[in-house]
Amino acid sequence: MSQQVTFHDHKPKESNLYSAILYGFSQSAKTIPPKFFYNERGSRLFDEICDQPEYYLPDAEKTVLNRCVNEIAEITGENRVIFEPGAGNLSKIRLLLDVLKPIAYVPMDISSDFLKSAAAGLAGDYPWLPIHAACVDFTHSLPLPEAVPDKPRLAFFPGSSLGNFHRAEAKEFLLMIRQALGREGMLLIGVDTKKSVSVLNAAYNDAAGITAKFNLNLLWRIRHELQAECEPDNFDHHAFYNRDEGRIEMHLVSQREQAVRINGHRFSFDPGETVQTECSYKYAPEEFLALATDAGLQPIKHWLAKDELFAVYLLGVSAWEV
Ligand SMILES: C[S@@+](CC[C@H](N)C(=O)[O-])C[C@H]1O[C@@H](n2cnc3c(N)ncnc32)[C@H](O)[C@@H]1O
């Protein structure tokens, strides 16, 4: 890695697949937290999902960012420290860098090797940009490396990743962002909107079956990394919009009666029993703005994609906070 990029490992020990699975498979309604989708293979599969025609989110968000980046820069100014939790392949920050001209960029992700190679690729294309790549679990904390300059901050949180938190957790996460922003901080966040159920259901059930592979990758991780007796082929991907909760739910459904064995522990599955692997909450703009305000963030401006397919919001730390 070039000197332009520094790498910081802040991933807590508790972010551990084994303990999460023992806990999640012991519940009456089994769950696996979505952060475990993202090993190297999971991150690559997510990139493939973004190329599927049904998955409208990335194109809609990128179109808004391209359209509004100059307006965003007029409000934020230049020379901020930009940090991006769950930065993934770093494709969206590329739409902002030449206009926002940050003094430093801090991509943060749980998928460590994927983050390192994405940061190296970005450094090659933006040789003027100091990059402090940090492996973090943002459900625990958002530690910014000490070497980051003491300048006003901008948090960038695209991809509607906020939707992966349940509502109360989403508020906690926004409070954590506000804390990390400090005085004069701003948040630029992309959040998916409510829309027709058929569009939503298609987005999480692409015809090429990539989202299914991404979901089943969790079971392959359990099999390989925990040396578990687990047959991923005996489970199906199931994703649907739950209108009452305003969220997509993603599950793995057991095709038959079976057991998964991990290090002496046995977890039985009935036919049709599911493991919930992800929620993706959708927010009408007024719902999101109420949540953000509740977390002490002041709405500055927001922009909607065509047909209100997606929304990008710019918020500031509330006056009462500073
Ligand atoms: C839905 S993808 C979005 C990627 C990118 N922000 C985008 O908009 O295309 C979620 C990203 O967050 C990362 N991630 C998921 N859970 C995380 C966690 N608990 N801590 C840090 N990163 C996490 C994943 O590795 C992945 O890169």
The ligand as an ORCA input file, in Angstrom:
! r2SCAN-3c Opt
* xyz 0 1
  C     -25.267     -2.245      1.321
  S     -23.505     -2.182      1.188
  C     -23.293     -0.477      0.704
  C     -21.942     -0.205      0.127
  C     -21.720      1.262     -0.298
  N     -21.879      2.174      0.814
  C     -22.675      1.641     -1.398
  O     -23.489      2.538     -1.186
  O     -22.607      1.050     -2.472
  C     -23.081     -2.150      2.895
  C     -21.587     -1.943      3.166
  O     -21.422     -1.777      4.572
  C     -20.443     -2.691      5.063
  N     -20.909     -3.090      6.403
  C     -22.011     -3.820      6.698
  N     -22.129     -3.930      8.029
  C     -21.069     -3.256      8.570
  C     -20.655     -2.994      9.905
  N     -21.355     -3.469     10.948
  N     -19.551     -2.254     10.095
  C     -18.834     -1.768      9.036
  N     -19.173     -1.990      7.738
  C     -20.291     -2.720      7.527
  C     -20.406     -3.830      4.069
  O     -19.161     -4.497      4.077
  C     -20.711     -3.115      2.759
  O     -19.545     -2.652      2.145
*
